Amino acid sequence: MYLKPTDDVGKTLTIAVDGQVLHHRSVRCIRLWEQDAQAA
């Protein structure tokens, strides 16, 4: 969940050690600034 646009790093999570990728996942992303506050 991203609270503001400057927090947004995309829809993937990558964990690497010494340049070798250990995990690479796509994740669901909620951008609060794109949601209707009145509807919430």
PDB file of N, CA, C and O in Angstrom:
ATOM      1  N   MET A   1       0.859  -1.167   0.000  1.00  0.00           N
ATOM      2  CA  MET A   1       0.000   0.000   0.000  1.00  0.00           C
ATOM      3  C   MET A   1       0.904   1.229   0.000  1.00  0.00           C
ATOM      4  O   MET A   1       1.784   1.373   0.849  1.00  0.00           O
ATOM      5  N   TYR A   2       0.673   2.096  -0.956  1.00  0.00           N
ATOM      6  CA  TYR A   2       1.441   3.339  -1.048  1.00  0.00           C
ATOM      7  C   TYR A   2       0.563   4.498  -0.617  1.00  0.00           C
ATOM      8  O   TYR A   2      -0.564   4.643  -1.090  1.00  0.00           O
ATOM      9  N   LEU A   3       1.081   5.319   0.281  1.00  0.00           N
ATOM     10  CA  LEU A   3       0.308   6.444   0.811  1.00  0.00           C
ATOM     11  C   LEU A   3       0.371   7.669  -0.079  1.00  0.00           C
ATOM     12  O   LEU A   3      -0.588   8.437  -0.152  1.00  0.00           O
ATOM     13  N   LYS A   4       1.508   7.859  -0.765  1.00  0.00           N
ATOM     14  CA  LYS A   4       1.660   9.029  -1.630  1.00  0.00           C
ATOM     15  C   LYS A   4       2.539   8.655  -2.829  1.00  0.00           C
ATOM     16  O   LYS A   4       3.319   7.706  -2.748  1.00  0.00           O
ATOM     17  N   PRO A   5       2.420   9.386  -3.934  1.00  0.00           N
ATOM     18  CA  PRO A   5       3.157   9.033  -5.150  1.00  0.00           C
ATOM     19  C   PRO A   5       4.662   8.867  -4.958  1.00  0.00           C
ATOM     20  O   PRO A   5       5.271   8.031  -5.625  1.00  0.00           O
ATOM     21  N   THR A   6       5.264   9.629  -4.080  1.00  0.00           N
ATOM     22  CA  THR A   6       6.716   9.514  -3.898  1.00  0.00           C
ATOM     23  C   THR A   6       7.119   8.206  -3.220  1.00  0.00           C
ATOM     24  O   THR A   6       8.291   7.833  -3.252  1.00  0.00           O
ATOM     25  N   ASP A   7       6.160   7.504  -2.604  1.00  0.00           N
ATOM     26  CA  ASP A   7       6.432   6.202  -1.981  1.00  0.00           C
ATOM     27  C   ASP A   7       6.407   5.058  -2.996  1.00  0.00           C
ATOM     28  O   ASP A   7       6.932   3.978  -2.725  1.00  0.00           O
ATOM     29  N   ASP A   8       5.806   5.286  -4.151  1.00  0.00           N
ATOM     30  CA  ASP A   8       5.541   4.239  -5.130  1.00  0.00           C
ATOM     31  C   ASP A   8       6.831   3.711  -5.764  1.00  0.00           C
ATOM     32  O   ASP A   8       7.553   4.450  -6.433  1.00  0.00           O
ATOM     33  N   VAL A   9       7.104   2.441  -5.546  1.00  0.00           N
ATOM     34  CA  VAL A   9       8.286   1.815  -6.159  1.00  0.00           C
ATOM     35  C   VAL A   9       7.891   0.713  -7.139  1.00  0.00           C
ATOM     36  O   VAL A   9       8.742  -0.064  -7.571  1.00  0.00           O
ATOM     37  N   GLY A  10       6.619   0.641  -7.489  1.00  0.00           N
ATOM     38  CA  GLY A  10       6.178  -0.311  -8.495  1.00  0.00           C
ATOM     39  C   GLY A  10       5.506  -1.546  -7.936  1.00  0.00           C
ATOM     40  O   GLY A  10       5.179  -1.623  -6.751  1.00  0.00           O
ATOM     41  N   LYS A  11       5.305  -2.526  -8.832  1.00  0.00           N
ATOM     42  CA  LYS A  11       4.546  -3.730  -8.503  1.00  0.00           C
ATOM     43  C   LYS A  11       5.418  -4.975  -8.401  1.00  0.00           C
ATOM     44  O   LYS A  11       4.905  -6.092  -8.472  1.00  0.00           O
ATOM     45  N   THR A  12       6.712  -4.805  -8.238  1.00  0.00           N
ATOM     46  CA  THR A  12       7.576  -5.972  -8.091  1.00  0.00           C
ATOM     47  C   THR A  12       8.439  -5.834  -6.846  1.00  0.00           C
ATOM     48  O   THR A  12       8.817  -4.736  -6.438  1.00  0.00           O
ATOM     49  N   LEU A  13       8.732  -6.972  -6.264  1.00  0.00           N
ATOM     50  CA  LEU A  13       9.596  -7.035  -5.095  1.00  0.00           C
ATOM     51  C   LEU A  13      10.763  -7.942  -5.464  1.00  0.00           C
ATOM     52  O   LEU A  13      10.564  -9.106  -5.812  1.00  0.00           O
ATOM     53  N   THR A  14      11.963  -7.417  -5.389  1.00  0.00           N
ATOM     54  CA  THR A  14      13.149  -8.190  -5.731  1.00  0.00           C
ATOM     55  C   THR A  14      14.110  -8.178  -4.556  1.00  0.00           C
ATOM     56  O   THR A  14      14.444  -7.124  -4.016  1.00  0.00           O
ATOM     57  N   ILE A  15      14.549  -9.372  -4.168  1.00  0.00           N
ATOM     58  CA  ILE A  15      15.544  -9.507  -3.105  1.00  0.00           C
ATOM     59  C   ILE A  15      16.787 -10.111  -3.744  1.00  0.00           C
ATOM     60  O   ILE A  15      16.734 -11.183  -4.347  1.00  0.00           O
ATOM     61  N   ALA A  16      17.910  -9.407  -3.603  1.00  0.00           N
ATOM     62  CA  ALA A  16      19.163  -9.874  -4.193  1.00  0.00           C
ATOM     63  C   ALA A  16      20.280  -9.779  -3.166  1.00  0.00           C
ATOM     64  O   ALA A  16      20.292  -8.885  -2.319  1.00  0.00           O
ATOM     65  N   VAL A  17      21.220 -10.716  -3.255  1.00  0.00           N
ATOM     66  CA  VAL A  17      22.404 -10.720  -2.410  1.00  0.00           C
ATOM     67  C   VAL A  17      23.615 -10.845  -3.317  1.00  0.00           C
ATOM     68  O   VAL A  17      23.710 -11.774  -4.119  1.00  0.00           O
ATOM     69  N   ASP A  18      24.528  -9.914  -3.186  1.00  0.00           N
ATOM     70  CA  ASP A  18      25.735  -9.888  -4.026  1.00  0.00           C
ATOM     71  C   ASP A  18      25.403  -9.954  -5.515  1.00  0.00           C
ATOM     72  O   ASP A  18      26.100 -10.607  -6.292  1.00  0.00           O
ATOM     73  N   GLY A  19      24.327  -9.268  -5.898  1.00  0.00           N
ATOM     74  CA  GLY A  19      23.942  -9.201  -7.302  1.00  0.00           C
ATOM     75  C   GLY A  19      23.168 -10.406  -7.811  1.00  0.00           C
ATOM     76  O   GLY A  19      22.731 -10.402  -8.961  1.00  0.00           O
ATOM     77  N   GLN A  20      22.986 -11.431  -6.999  1.00  0.00           N
ATOM     78  CA  GLN A  20      22.232 -12.620  -7.402  1.00  0.00           C
ATOM     79  C   GLN A  20      20.811 -12.505  -6.864  1.00  0.00           C
ATOM     80  O   GLN A  20      20.603 -12.359  -5.659  1.00  0.00           O
ATOM     81  N   VAL A  21      19.831 -12.571  -7.773  1.00  0.00           N
ATOM     82  CA  VAL A  21      18.429 -12.441  -7.387  1.00  0.00           C
ATOM     83  C   VAL A  21      17.965 -13.725  -6.696  1.00  0.00           C
ATOM     84  O   VAL A  21      18.031 -14.813  -7.267  1.00  0.00           O
ATOM     85  N   LEU A  22      17.497 -13.575  -5.461  1.00  0.00           N
ATOM     86  CA  LEU A  22      16.996 -14.719  -4.695  1.00  0.00           C
ATOM     87  C   LEU A  22      15.487 -14.864  -4.836  1.00  0.00           C
ATOM     88  O   LEU A  22      14.971 -15.978  -4.928  1.00  0.00           O
ATOM     89  N   HIS A  23      14.785 -13.744  -4.852  1.00  0.00           N
ATOM     90  CA  HIS A  23      13.330 -13.732  -4.994  1.00  0.00           C
ATOM     91  C   HIS A  23      12.937 -12.570  -5.889  1.00  0.00           C
ATOM     92  O   HIS A  23      13.477 -11.470  -5.773  1.00  0.00           O
ATOM     93  N   HIS A  24      11.991 -12.825  -6.778  1.00  0.00           N
ATOM     94  CA  HIS A  24      11.440 -11.777  -7.631  1.00  0.00           C
ATOM     95  C   HIS A  24       9.946 -12.064  -7.744  1.00  0.00           C
ATOM     96  O   HIS A  24       9.541 -13.068  -8.330  1.00  0.00           O
ATOM     97  N   ARG A  25       9.142 -11.188  -7.185  1.00  0.00           N
ATOM     98  CA  ARG A  25       7.695 -11.409  -7.130  1.00  0.00           C
ATOM     99  C   ARG A  25       6.937 -10.193  -7.628  1.00  0.00           C
ATOM    100  O   ARG A  25       7.356  -9.051  -7.436  1.00  0.00           O
ATOM    101  N   SER A  26       5.821 -10.463  -8.266  1.00  0.00           N
ATOM    102  CA  SER A  26       4.859  -9.411  -8.567  1.00  0.00           C
ATOM    103  C   SER A  26       3.923  -9.315  -7.378  1.00  0.00           C
ATOM    104  O   SER A  26       3.511 -10.334  -6.825  1.00  0.00           O
ATOM    105  N   VAL A  27       3.587  -8.105  -6.986  1.00  0.00           N
ATOM    106  CA  VAL A  27       2.707  -7.902  -5.833  1.00  0.00           C
ATOM    107  C   VAL A  27       1.541  -7.007  -6.216  1.00  0.00           C
ATOM    108  O   VAL A  27       1.645  -6.182  -7.124  1.00  0.00           O
ATOM    109  N   ARG A  28       0.437  -7.179  -5.518  1.00  0.00           N
ATOM    110  CA  ARG A  28      -0.706  -6.282  -5.694  1.00  0.00           C
ATOM    111  C   ARG A  28      -0.368  -4.942  -5.087  1.00  0.00           C
ATOM    112  O   ARG A  28       0.309  -4.864  -4.062  1.00  0.00           O
ATOM    113  N   CYS A  29      -0.827  -3.922  -5.701  1.00  0.00           N
ATOM    114  CA  CYS A  29      -0.447  -2.582  -5.300  1.00  0.00           C
ATOM    115  C   CYS A  29      -1.699  -1.721  -5.125  1.00  0.00           C
ATOM    116  O   CYS A  29      -2.564  -1.685  -6.001  1.00  0.00           O
ATOM    117  N   ILE A  30      -1.789  -1.034  -3.995  1.00  0.00           N
ATOM    118  CA  ILE A  30      -2.892  -0.098  -3.755  1.00  0.00           C
ATOM    119  C   ILE A  30      -2.289   1.295  -3.630  1.00  0.00           C
ATOM    120  O   ILE A  30      -1.443   1.552  -2.773  1.00  0.00           O
ATOM    121  N   ARG A  31      -2.740   2.175  -4.495  1.00  0.00           N
ATOM    122  CA  ARG A  31      -2.275   3.567  -4.471  1.00  0.00           C
ATOM    123  C   ARG A  31      -3.416   4.427  -3.920  1.00  0.00           C
ATOM    124  O   ARG A  31      -4.401   4.689  -4.610  1.00  0.00           O
ATOM    125  N   LEU A  32      -3.263   4.861  -2.664  1.00  0.00           N
ATOM    126  CA  LEU A  32      -4.362   5.554  -1.995  1.00  0.00           C
ATOM    127  C   LEU A  32      -4.775   6.841  -2.695  1.00  0.00           C
ATOM    128  O   LEU A  32      -5.948   7.211  -2.647  1.00  0.00           O
ATOM    129  N   TRP A  33      -3.852   7.525  -3.337  1.00  0.00           N
ATOM    130  CA  TRP A  33      -4.204   8.778  -4.009  1.00  0.00           C
ATOM    131  C   TRP A  33      -5.084   8.536  -5.235  1.00  0.00           C
ATOM    132  O   TRP A  33      -5.660   9.482  -5.773  1.00  0.00           O
ATOM    133  N   GLU A  34      -5.198   7.268  -5.692  1.00  0.00           N
ATOM    134  CA  GLU A  34      -6.068   6.946  -6.825  1.00  0.00           C
ATOM    135  C   GLU A  34      -7.468   6.539  -6.365  1.00  0.00           C
ATOM    136  O   GLU A  34      -8.353   6.342  -7.198  1.00  0.00           O
ATOM    137  N   GLN A  35      -7.683   6.411  -5.056  1.00  0.00           N
ATOM    138  CA  GLN A  35      -8.961   5.948  -4.504  1.00  0.00           C
ATOM    139  C   GLN A  35      -9.863   7.134  -4.164  1.00  0.00           C
ATOM    140  O   GLN A  35      -9.395   8.229  -3.854  1.00  0.00           O
ATOM    141  N   ASP A  36     -11.145   6.884  -4.232  1.00  0.00           N
ATOM    142  CA  ASP A  36     -12.134   7.900  -3.884  1.00  0.00           C
ATOM    143  C   ASP A  36     -12.334   7.929  -2.370  1.00  0.00           C
ATOM    144  O   ASP A  36     -12.894   6.992  -1.801  1.00  0.00           O
ATOM    145  N   ALA A  37     -11.888   8.979  -1.729  1.00  0.00           N
ATOM    146  CA  ALA A  37     -11.957   9.083  -0.269  1.00  0.00           C
ATOM    147  C   ALA A  37     -13.406   9.064   0.221  1.00  0.00           C
ATOM    148  O   ALA A  37     -13.683   8.489   1.273  1.00  0.00           O
ATOM    149  N   GLN A  38     -14.321   9.668  -0.505  1.00  0.00           N
ATOM    150  CA  GLN A  38     -15.726   9.703  -0.098  1.00  0.00           C
ATOM    151  C   GLN A  38     -16.327   8.294  -0.122  1.00  0.00           C
ATOM    152  O   GLN A  38     -17.137   7.953   0.740  1.00  0.00           O
ATOM    153  N   ALA A  39     -15.942   7.487  -1.091  1.00  0.00           N
ATOM    154  CA  ALA A  39     -16.464   6.125  -1.194  1.00  0.00           C
ATOM    155  C   ALA A  39     -15.924   5.233  -0.083  1.00  0.00           C
ATOM    156  O   ALA A  39     -16.590   4.294   0.355  1.00  0.00           O
ATOM    157  N   ALA A  40     -14.722   5.533   0.363  1.00  0.00           N
ATOM    158  CA  ALA A  40     -14.121   4.722   1.426  1.00  0.00           C
ATOM    159  C   ALA A  40     -14.811   4.985   2.737  1.00  0.00           C
ATOM    160  O   ALA A  40     -14.448   4.396   3.755  1.00  0.00           O
TER     161      ALA A  40
END
